Amino acid sequence: MPSGEKDTLPRLDSKAKDRQGRDASPAMLDAPGPAGINKACLEESMLHARETCKAMNSKTTNSLIDVVAFDADDTLWHNEPLFTETKSKFERLLANYHSREWIAQKLDETEMRNVAHFGYGIKGFTLSMIETAIELTEGRISASEIGEIMGFAREMMKRPVELLDGVREVVVRMSESYELMIVTKGDLFDQESKIARSGLGDYFSRIEIVSEKTRRTYETIMSRHRVHPSRFLMVGNSIKSDILPVIAAGGRAVYVPYPTTWIHEMTEDYDPEHTRFDQVEHISLLPDLLNEWTTAFR
Ligand SMILES: [Mg+2]
């Protein structure tokens, strides 16, 4: 647990509503309450936290793990193919100006540069496409072509969420034994929309949409939800974002590879001899792996 971390009540009601009845975002839930918060409200919150803790304990008493956190993109649902498909459209749009290979390379470079400014997700990607188009055409890109790029983005935003094979069954089964969490990077609106469209939202009692997945990010999440690192498991398709920082924070991690990995998520910055984590080739193998852990633990 990071030193100096403010000790707060566990933020267990991740599906709380704001005053307009919308799902409250993590930022909203973290916001300080009004100065005039009354005692009844505080007591109600504490009672709810205790009841939820009791429910959590009843699920996990016999397990090695309290919370199983899932990455979302390319772990629960397909994501990278949508970006690959859109990049192909972008390359075709600019094909009169440059080779497709050169356009692809310059777009990758712009994306890598812009992540620090605009974060992850479709909106940042769209800005990178527009910036790359302006650069590669030396300003000759037309307004209608920029309009086409905006159309690519709108298509991405409304594309149905396609779950990976076996995900629904695994999530339903594991929700009976563990508290489930989503920890995903990206644009808040985009990710909240995908969680809603996935039809899986009700199985996750906690949802964290973060701007970056670092050791500090995971330490903060574990602390906020009062989960001991050794009882926190992260499942994901990125060694860089879902595995190494969790292990560094003292947690457990299971790597589930996805056929394609975005260049930004690739890493060779670890020593496979000394960095040990479990790997399953398909998410459907995850429940059996956890059962093996639990059996060994007893
Ligand atoms: Mg992912």
Residues whose N, C-alpha, C, O or C-beta is under 5 A from the ligand:
A	BS01	MG	D71 A72 D73 D74 T75 N237
